[in-house]
């Protein structure tokens, strides 16, 4: 694989790397026929991000295929890749073009920065071959959609403290979109600062959501995509469903597209901040973390598996056990589970199918998936 980036697109590539670094510690590169894919996922599998740069983004793009027909796939440390594009201001002022080459013979990702006055900086990054990092999601399955210029959303979240972990996005009366800071249940409300920003419907290109709909998600990852979208002057689409289902944040352009898939707090976690309505009873503080309420047909992942040719990857599908049935089996002294449900499934090779078991949902490695 070999590609050449010139002019202002070098800074765009660096900006994408900075956005991905807010999520994962490893960067997955995959040269496809429809462009260069950069992906990452965080350690808890609760956030996934992907940028796909179309061939027209590059002055020259060659996605060579080995004789086996499988495109080269590799992963590098995010810190190593980010060090090449550390200073975005310097990239814009001094770098004229960037050449990226993937050498499978010596397991090196070579990045050359051709700067002014004939200076060339060469970075040789070691990588590991891996399977394709794929997250299967469909924004069309989400009933709620918000579309607005990125600059509007940047201004909406700017008053929130950088130390704030989560933010709640909802639609209130009068179809106003509200961003509200989310506090943990053990936070002292008397000392905490609550921030709320309200936007009118006119600020959005499209607002397809019913009043009362809301989700709570991590603010750090959201800001990473917002920063990139604002610099490129793009519209941001927010697709979401009920609390507990992943939210999809996407940007689209003729030269690139990006998708950030973030976990959201489940309804039981949100109720811990609010008094329960009469007749609802008391909510348990122990929550399942085995994807019992996740949309397993829409959110799956095939990750770093050794797949022989033609073999399918099978996610481990949990049984739909209710919370009340699962609580008696909790071992005393077990530490509390994380509140954000994992979005994805660590996949394994498809076992020999038993005649007594139903066919599981398959997540196949798709070479053209962006």
C-alpha positions as CSV (number, residue, x, y, z in Angstrom):
1,X,0.0,0.0,0.0
2,X,1.2,3.5,-0.9
3,X,-0.5,6.8,-0.8
4,X,0.4,10.5,-1.1
5,X,-1.3,13.3,0.8
6,X,-0.6,16.9,-0.2
7,X,-1.5,20.4,0.9
8,X,-4.1,21.0,3.6
9,X,-5.2,17.3,3.6
10,X,-2.0,16.5,5.6
11,X,-3.5,18.6,8.4
12,X,-6.9,16.9,8.0
13,X,-5.2,13.5,8.3
14,X,-3.4,14.7,11.5
15,X,-6.6,16.0,12.9
16,X,-8.3,12.7,12.4
17,X,-5.5,11.0,14.3
18,X,-6.0,13.4,17.2
19,X,-9.7,12.6,17.3
20,X,-9.1,8.8,17.3
21,X,-6.5,9.2,20.1
22,X,-9.3,10.3,22.4
23,X,-10.8,6.8,22.2
24,X,-8.2,4.0,21.8
25,X,-4.6,3.2,22.4
26,X,-4.2,1.2,19.1
27,X,-4.8,2.3,15.6
28,X,-6.0,-0.2,13.0
29,X,-5.1,0.6,9.3
30,X,-6.7,-1.1,6.4
31,X,-6.2,-0.1,2.8
32,X,-9.4,-0.8,0.9
33,X,-10.4,-0.3,-2.7
34,X,-12.8,2.5,-1.6
35,X,-10.2,4.2,0.5
36,X,-7.9,4.1,3.6
37,X,-9.6,3.1,6.8
38,X,-8.4,4.2,10.2
39,X,-10.2,2.6,13.1
40,X,-9.9,2.3,16.9
41,X,-11.8,1.0,19.9
42,X,-11.4,1.7,23.6
43,X,-10.3,-1.0,26.1
44,X,-13.8,-1.5,27.6
45,X,-15.3,-1.9,24.1
46,X,-17.8,0.9,24.8
47,X,-16.6,3.3,22.1
48,X,-15.6,2.7,18.4
49,X,-14.4,5.2,15.8
50,X,-13.7,5.0,12.1
51,X,-12.5,7.3,9.4
52,X,-12.6,6.3,5.8
53,X,-10.5,8.5,3.4
54,X,-11.7,8.1,-0.2
55,X,-9.1,7.7,-3.0
56,X,-9.8,11.2,-4.2
57,X,-8.5,12.5,-0.8
58,X,-5.0,11.5,-1.9
59,X,-3.0,12.7,-4.8
60,X,-1.9,9.1,-5.3
61,X,-3.5,6.0,-3.7
62,X,-2.6,2.4,-4.4
63,X,-4.2,-0.3,-2.3
64,X,-2.2,-3.3,-3.4
65,X,-3.6,-6.8,-2.8
66,X,-1.3,-9.8,-2.1
67,X,-1.8,-13.0,-4.1
68,X,-4.1,-14.4,-1.5
69,X,-6.6,-11.7,-2.2
70,X,-6.8,-10.3,1.4
71,X,-5.8,-6.7,1.9
72,X,-3.0,-6.0,4.4
73,X,-4.3,-5.2,7.8
74,X,-2.2,-3.9,10.7
75,X,-2.3,-2.1,14.0
76,X,0.2,0.4,15.5
77,X,0.4,2.1,18.8
78,X,-1.7,5.2,18.8
79,X,1.1,7.2,20.5
80,X,3.6,6.3,17.8
81,X,1.3,7.3,15.0
82,X,0.2,10.5,16.8
83,X,3.8,11.5,17.3
84,X,4.1,12.0,13.5
85,X,1.3,14.5,13.5
86,X,1.8,15.9,17.0
87,X,1.8,19.6,16.0
88,X,-1.0,20.5,13.7
89,X,0.2,24.0,13.3
90,X,3.6,22.8,12.2
91,X,2.1,20.5,9.7
92,X,0.2,23.3,8.1
93,X,3.1,25.6,7.9
94,X,6.0,23.4,7.0
95,X,4.8,20.1,5.5
96,X,4.1,20.1,1.8
97,X,3.3,16.4,1.3
98,X,3.1,13.2,3.3
99,X,3.8,9.7,1.9
100,X,2.5,6.6,3.7
101,X,3.7,3.2,2.7
102,X,2.9,-0.2,4.3
103,X,5.6,-2.8,4.0
104,X,4.4,-6.3,5.0
105,X,7.9,-7.8,4.3
106,X,9.6,-6.1,7.3
107,X,6.4,-5.1,9.2
108,X,7.0,-1.4,9.0
109,X,4.6,1.5,8.4
110,X,6.8,4.2,6.8
111,X,5.6,7.8,7.0
112,X,7.6,10.5,5.2
113,X,7.0,14.2,5.7
114,X,8.4,16.3,2.9
115,X,8.8,19.7,4.4
116,X,9.9,23.1,3.0
117,X,13.6,23.8,2.1
118,X,14.1,20.2,1.1
119,X,13.8,18.7,4.6
120,X,12.4,15.1,4.7
121,X,11.4,13.4,8.0
122,X,11.0,9.7,7.9
123,X,9.2,7.7,10.6
124,X,9.4,3.9,10.6
125,X,6.7,2.5,12.8
126,X,6.5,-1.2,13.6
127,X,3.1,-2.9,13.4
128,X,1.4,-6.1,14.0
129,X,-0.7,-8.0,11.5
130,X,-4.3,-8.4,12.7
131,X,-7.8,-9.2,11.6
132,X,-10.1,-6.4,10.4
133,X,-11.6,-4.4,13.2
134,X,-15.3,-4.2,12.3
135,X,-18.3,-2.7,14.1
136,X,-21.6,-3.6,12.4
137,X,-24.1,-0.8,13.0
138,X,-27.0,0.7,11.1
139,X,-28.1,4.3,11.8
140,X,-31.4,3.7,10.0
141,X,-32.5,1.5,12.9
142,X,-32.3,4.5,15.3
143,X,-35.6,6.4,15.5
144,X,-34.1,9.7,16.6
145,X,-31.9,11.9,14.4
146,X,-30.4,15.3,15.0
147,X,-28.4,17.1,12.3
148,X,-26.6,20.4,12.9
149,X,-23.4,22.2,11.9
150,X,-20.6,21.1,14.1
151,X,-19.8,24.7,15.2
152,X,-23.3,25.0,16.7
153,X,-22.7,21.8,18.8
154,X,-19.2,23.0,19.7
155,X,-20.6,26.2,21.2
156,X,-23.2,24.2,23.0
157,X,-20.7,22.0,24.9
158,X,-18.0,24.7,25.4
159,X,-19.4,25.9,28.8
160,X,-19.0,22.4,30.3
161,X,-16.0,21.7,32.4
162,X,-13.2,19.6,30.8
163,X,-13.3,17.4,33.8
164,X,-16.9,16.5,33.2
165,X,-17.2,12.8,32.2
166,X,-20.7,12.4,30.9
167,X,-23.3,14.7,29.4
168,X,-27.0,14.2,28.8
169,X,-28.6,15.1,25.5
170,X,-32.4,15.4,25.3
171,X,-35.3,17.0,23.6
172,X,-37.5,19.1,26.0
173,X,-40.8,20.9,25.7
174,X,-41.1,23.2,22.7
175,X,-38.7,20.8,20.8
176,X,-35.7,22.5,22.3
177,X,-32.5,20.4,22.4
178,X,-30.8,20.4,25.8
179,X,-27.3,19.5,26.9
180,X,-27.1,18.9,30.6
181,X,-24.2,17.8,32.8
182,X,-24.5,14.4,34.3
183,X,-23.4,13.7,37.9
184,X,-22.7,10.4,39.6
185,X,-25.1,9.4,42.3
186,X,-22.5,9.7,45.0
187,X,-21.7,13.3,44.0
188,X,-22.4,16.0,46.5
189,X,-25.1,18.0,44.7
190,X,-24.5,21.0,47.1
191,X,-21.0,21.4,45.8
192,X,-21.4,20.3,42.3
193,X,-21.9,22.8,39.4
194,X,-24.8,21.9,37.1
195,X,-24.6,23.3,33.6
196,X,-27.4,23.2,31.0
197,X,-27.4,24.6,27.5
198,X,-30.6,24.8,25.4
199,X,-30.8,25.1,21.6
200,X,-33.9,26.0,19.6
201,X,-35.1,23.8,16.8
202,X,-34.1,26.4,14.2
203,X,-30.4,25.7,15.0
204,X,-30.7,22.2,13.4
205,X,-30.9,21.2,9.8
206,X,-33.0,18.2,10.9
207,X,-34.7,17.3,14.2
208,X,-36.4,14.0,14.1
209,X,-37.0,13.1,17.8
210,X,-39.9,13.1,20.1
211,X,-40.1,15.3,23.2
212,X,-38.7,13.5,26.2
213,X,-36.1,11.5,24.3
214,X,-32.7,11.6,25.9
215,X,-29.3,9.8,26.2
216,X,-26.3,10.1,28.4
217,X,-22.8,9.5,26.9
218,X,-19.1,10.3,27.4
219,X,-18.2,13.9,26.6
220,X,-14.5,13.4,25.9
221,X,-15.1,11.2,22.8
222,X,-17.9,13.5,21.6
223,X,-15.6,16.5,21.7
224,X,-13.0,14.7,19.7
225,X,-15.4,14.2,16.7
226,X,-16.8,17.7,17.2
227,X,-13.3,19.2,16.9
228,X,-12.6,17.4,13.7
229,X,-16.0,18.2,12.2
230,X,-15.7,21.9,13.0
231,X,-12.3,22.2,11.5
232,X,-13.7,20.7,8.3
233,X,-16.9,22.7,8.4
234,X,-19.1,19.7,8.3
235,X,-22.6,18.8,9.5
236,X,-22.8,16.3,12.3
237,X,-25.5,13.6,12.5
238,X,-26.6,12.1,15.8
239,X,-28.6,8.9,15.6
240,X,-29.8,7.4,18.9
241,X,-32.5,5.2,20.4
242,X,-33.5,4.5,24.0
243,X,-31.0,4.9,26.9
244,X,-28.7,1.9,27.0
245,X,-28.5,1.5,23.2
246,X,-25.4,2.8,21.4
247,X,-25.5,6.3,19.8
248,X,-24.0,6.8,16.4
249,X,-22.3,10.1,15.5
250,X,-21.4,10.5,11.9
251,X,-20.0,13.0,9.4
252,X,-20.0,12.7,5.6
253,X,-18.1,14.4,2.8
254,X,-17.1,13.7,-0.8
255,X,-13.6,12.9,0.4
256,X,-14.1,11.2,3.7
257,X,-16.7,10.0,6.2
258,X,-16.4,9.3,9.9
259,X,-18.5,7.3,12.4
260,X,-18.2,7.3,16.2
261,X,-20.3,4.7,18.1
262,X,-20.6,5.4,21.8
263,X,-22.3,3.5,24.6
264,X,-25.1,5.3,26.5
265,X,-26.2,4.9,30.1
266,X,-29.1,2.5,30.6
267,X,-32.4,3.6,32.0
268,X,-31.7,1.9,35.4
269,X,-28.5,3.9,35.8
270,X,-30.4,7.1,35.0
271,X,-33.2,6.4,37.5
272,X,-30.6,6.4,40.3
273,X,-30.5,10.2,39.9
274,X,-34.2,10.6,39.9
275,X,-36.9,9.7,42.4
276,X,-38.9,6.6,41.3
277,X,-42.5,7.2,40.3
278,X,-45.2,5.6,42.4
279,X,-45.7,2.0,41.5
280,X,-42.3,1.6,40.0
281,X,-40.7,0.2,43.1
282,X,-37.0,0.4,44.0
283,X,-34.4,-0.1,41.3
284,X,-31.6,-2.4,42.0
285,X,-28.1,-1.0,42.0
286,X,-26.6,-4.2,40.4
287,X,-26.8,-4.1,36.6
288,X,-26.1,-6.8,34.0
289,X,-23.1,-6.2,31.9
290,X,-23.5,-9.1,29.5
291,X,-25.3,-7.3,26.7
292,X,-28.7,-8.5,27.8
293,X,-30.4,-5.3,26.6
294,X,-28.1,-4.5,23.7
295,X,-29.2,-4.6,20.1
296,X,-27.3,-7.7,19.2
297,X,-28.5,-7.7,15.6
298,X,-27.1,-4.2,14.9
299,X,-24.0,-3.9,17.0
300,X,-21.4,-6.6,16.7
301,X,-17.6,-6.6,16.2
302,X,-15.1,-9.0,14.7
303,X,-11.9,-8.4,16.5
304,X,-8.4,-9.8,16.2
305,X,-9.3,-13.3,15.5
306,X,-7.5,-15.9,13.5
307,X,-10.0,-16.8,10.8
308,X,-9.3,-19.4,8.2
309,X,-10.5,-18.8,4.6
310,X,-14.3,-19.1,4.5
311,X,-14.7,-19.4,8.3
312,X,-17.4,-17.3,9.9
313,X,-17.0,-15.4,13.2
314,X,-19.6,-16.0,15.8
315,X,-20.4,-13.6,18.6
316,X,-21.3,-15.1,21.9
317,X,-24.9,-14.4,22.3
318,X,-26.1,-14.1,25.9
319,X,-29.3,-15.6,27.1
320,X,-32.0,-13.0,27.8
321,X,-31.9,-13.3,31.6
322,X,-33.8,-10.7,33.6
323,X,-32.1,-8.7,36.3
324,X,-34.2,-10.2,39.0
325,X,-33.2,-13.8,37.9
326,X,-29.5,-12.9,37.7
327,X,-29.1,-11.2,41.1
328,X,-29.2,-14.4,43.3
329,X,-26.2,-15.7,41.4
330,X,-24.0,-12.8,42.2
331,X,-21.0,-13.9,44.2
332,X,-20.7,-11.8,47.5
333,X,-17.9,-9.4,47.3
334,X,-18.0,-9.0,43.6
335,X,-16.9,-5.4,42.6
336,X,-19.6,-3.3,41.0
337,X,-19.8,-3.6,37.2
338,X,-19.1,-0.6,35.0
339,X,-22.1,1.5,34.2
340,X,-21.5,1.7,30.4
341,X,-22.4,-1.5,28.7
342,X,-19.9,-2.8,26.2
343,X,-21.0,-2.2,22.6
344,X,-19.3,-5.1,21.0
345,X,-18.7,-8.8,21.3
346,X,-15.2,-10.3,21.5
347,X,-15.6,-12.8,18.7
348,X,-14.2,-16.3,18.5
349,X,-13.9,-18.9,15.8
350,X,-17.2,-20.6,14.9
351,X,-17.3,-23.8,16.9
352,X,-18.7,-27.1,15.4
353,X,-22.4,-26.6,15.2
354,X,-24.5,-28.8,17.5
355,X,-27.7,-30.1,16.0
356,X,-29.5,-29.3,19.3
357,X,-28.5,-25.6,19.2
358,X,-30.1,-22.9,17.0
359,X,-28.0,-21.1,14.4
360,X,-26.3,-18.1,16.0
361,X,-26.1,-14.6,14.6
362,X,-23.0,-14.4,12.3
363,X,-20.7,-11.4,12.1
364,X,-18.6,-11.9,8.9
365,X,-15.4,-10.1,8.1
366,X,-16.5,-7.7,5.4
367,X,-13.6,-6.3,3.3
368,X,-15.5,-3.4,2.0
369,X,-16.8,-2.2,5.3
370,X,-15.9,1.4,6.2
